[in-house]
Amino acid sequence: MKKFAILLLVFLFASVISVADANSQTVSGSIGNGTVKRGTTARGTVVLEIPKELHVNSNRPKSEYAIPTTVKVVGNGVQVGKVTFPRGTDRKFQFSENLLNVYEGTVFFPFTVAVPKNYRGDSISVKATVRYQACTEEVCYPPRSKDVTLTARIR
């Protein structure tokens, strides 16, 4: 019984570490160089950092069962352009018979922000939501979403 309890504890500890790894992606980003002029358009970027032992499905994973990565960016008083998704890498994994298209490492998702000439604030703010499904070489975890708020000063 004592051996069973020890094995159970080891299994539970390993499961907790795996779940923590599935949530270890970070989301950040920026707008322009931190400042935007009224009446102009600036480039923004959402950045997804994926630890080396994991990958996430791309926005076109090549499988009806794989949950694609999505990035949604919204702002008040500014016009946010369409997010551009980079090409992923085709890879073969133990859990899939076919190639899957995935993102690994650092992934950049560019978009544009147009600030009207009559914008009244001294800064802009947009909210980005990244939804992804993280996987190891053997299993995929439930999908997760992470939010980040990106700001820039108005000049």
C-alpha positions as CSV (number, residue, x, y, z in Angstrom):
1,M,0.0,0.0,0.0
2,K,2.9,2.4,0.8
3,K,4.4,1.8,-2.6
4,F,1.1,2.6,-4.3
5,A,0.7,5.8,-2.3
6,I,4.2,6.9,-3.4
7,L,3.6,6.1,-7.0
8,L,0.3,8.0,-6.8
9,L,2.0,11.0,-5.4
10,V,4.7,10.9,-8.1
11,F,2.0,10.7,-10.8
12,L,0.0,13.6,-9.3
13,F,3.2,15.7,-9.1
14,A,4.1,14.9,-12.7
15,S,0.5,15.8,-13.7
16,V,0.7,19.2,-12.0
17,I,4.0,20.0,-13.7
18,S,2.5,19.0,-17.1
19,V,-0.5,21.3,-16.5
20,A,1.8,24.1,-15.5
21,D,3.9,23.6,-18.7
22,A,0.7,23.8,-20.8
23,N,0.1,27.2,-19.4
24,S,3.7,28.5,-19.6
25,Q,3.2,30.4,-22.9
26,T,3.5,34.2,-22.5
27,V,1.7,36.8,-24.5
28,S,3.1,40.3,-25.0
29,G,3.3,42.9,-27.7
30,S,3.6,46.6,-28.7
31,I,2.2,49.3,-30.8
32,G,4.6,51.3,-33.0
33,N,7.7,52.3,-31.0
34,G,5.5,53.2,-28.0
35,T,4.1,56.4,-29.5
36,V,1.6,57.1,-32.3
37,K,0.8,60.4,-34.0
38,R,-2.8,61.5,-34.4
39,G,-4.2,60.9,-37.9
40,T,-1.7,58.1,-38.7
41,T,-1.5,54.4,-38.8
42,A,1.0,52.4,-36.7
43,R,2.0,48.8,-36.7
44,G,1.2,46.7,-33.7
45,T,2.5,43.2,-32.9
46,V,1.2,40.5,-30.6
47,V,4.0,38.1,-29.5
48,L,3.4,34.5,-28.4
49,E,6.3,32.9,-26.6
50,I,6.2,29.1,-26.6
51,P,8.6,27.1,-24.5
52,K,10.9,24.7,-26.5
53,E,9.2,21.5,-25.2
54,L,5.8,22.6,-26.5
55,H,4.2,23.7,-29.7
56,V,0.8,25.2,-30.4
57,N,-1.5,24.5,-33.4
58,S,-1.2,27.2,-36.1
59,N,-4.2,29.1,-37.3
60,R,-4.5,26.4,-40.0
61,P,-3.4,23.2,-38.3
62,K,-4.4,20.8,-41.2
63,S,-6.6,18.7,-38.9
64,E,-10.3,19.1,-38.2
65,Y,-9.6,17.9,-34.6
66,A,-6.8,20.4,-33.8
67,I,-7.9,23.7,-32.3
68,P,-6.4,26.6,-34.3
69,T,-4.6,29.6,-32.8
70,T,-6.7,32.8,-32.9
71,V,-5.7,36.3,-32.2
72,K,-8.3,39.0,-31.7
73,V,-7.4,42.7,-31.2
74,V,-10.0,45.4,-30.3
75,G,-9.7,49.0,-29.3
76,N,-11.9,52.0,-28.4
77,G,-11.7,55.1,-30.5
78,V,-9.1,53.6,-32.9
79,Q,-9.5,51.4,-35.9
80,V,-7.7,48.0,-35.6
81,G,-6.7,46.3,-38.8
82,K,-6.8,42.6,-39.5
83,V,-4.2,40.4,-37.7
84,T,-1.8,38.6,-40.0
85,F,-1.0,35.0,-39.2
86,P,2.5,33.6,-40.0
87,R,2.9,30.3,-41.7
88,G,3.5,27.5,-39.3
89,T,5.8,24.5,-39.6
90,D,4.5,21.1,-40.8
91,R,5.4,18.4,-38.2
92,K,4.6,14.8,-37.5
93,F,3.7,13.8,-33.9
94,Q,3.1,10.5,-32.1
95,F,-0.6,11.4,-31.5
96,S,-1.4,12.1,-35.2
97,E,-1.2,10.1,-38.3
98,N,-0.9,13.1,-40.6
99,L,1.3,16.2,-40.6
100,L,0.1,19.1,-38.4
101,N,0.9,22.7,-39.0
102,V,2.2,24.3,-35.7
103,Y,3.9,27.3,-34.2
104,E,7.1,26.9,-32.1
105,G,9.3,29.3,-30.3
106,T,8.5,33.0,-30.7
107,V,5.6,33.9,-33.0
108,F,4.7,37.4,-34.2
109,F,1.2,38.4,-35.2
110,P,1.2,41.9,-36.8
111,F,-1.7,44.2,-37.2
112,T,-2.3,48.0,-37.7
113,V,-3.9,50.6,-35.6
114,A,-5.3,53.8,-37.2
115,V,-5.6,56.8,-34.8
116,P,-8.1,59.5,-36.0
117,K,-7.0,63.1,-36.2
118,N,-9.6,64.1,-33.7
119,Y,-8.6,61.5,-31.1
120,R,-8.9,63.2,-27.7
121,G,-6.8,61.0,-25.4
122,D,-3.1,61.2,-24.6
123,S,-2.7,57.4,-25.1
124,I,-4.3,54.5,-26.9
125,S,-5.0,51.0,-25.6
126,V,-6.0,47.8,-27.4
127,K,-6.8,44.5,-25.9
128,A,-5.5,41.3,-27.6
129,T,-6.8,37.8,-26.9
130,V,-4.8,34.8,-28.0
131,R,-6.5,31.4,-27.9
132,Y,-4.2,28.4,-28.5
133,Q,-3.9,24.7,-27.9
134,A,-0.5,23.7,-26.5
135,C,0.9,20.2,-27.1
136,T,3.9,18.1,-26.4
137,E,5.3,15.5,-28.7
138,E,2.7,13.0,-27.3
139,V,-0.4,14.9,-26.1
140,C,-2.4,18.0,-26.5
141,Y,-3.8,20.0,-23.6
142,P,-7.2,21.8,-23.4
143,P,-7.2,25.1,-25.2
144,R,-6.4,28.3,-23.3
145,S,-6.8,32.0,-23.8
146,K,-4.5,34.8,-22.6
147,D,-5.2,38.5,-22.8
148,V,-2.8,41.4,-23.0
149,T,-3.4,45.1,-23.2
150,L,-1.1,47.1,-25.5
151,T,-0.7,50.8,-25.1
152,A,1.0,53.7,-26.9
153,R,1.3,57.4,-26.2
154,I,-0.3,59.9,-28.6
155,R,1.9,62.7,-29.8
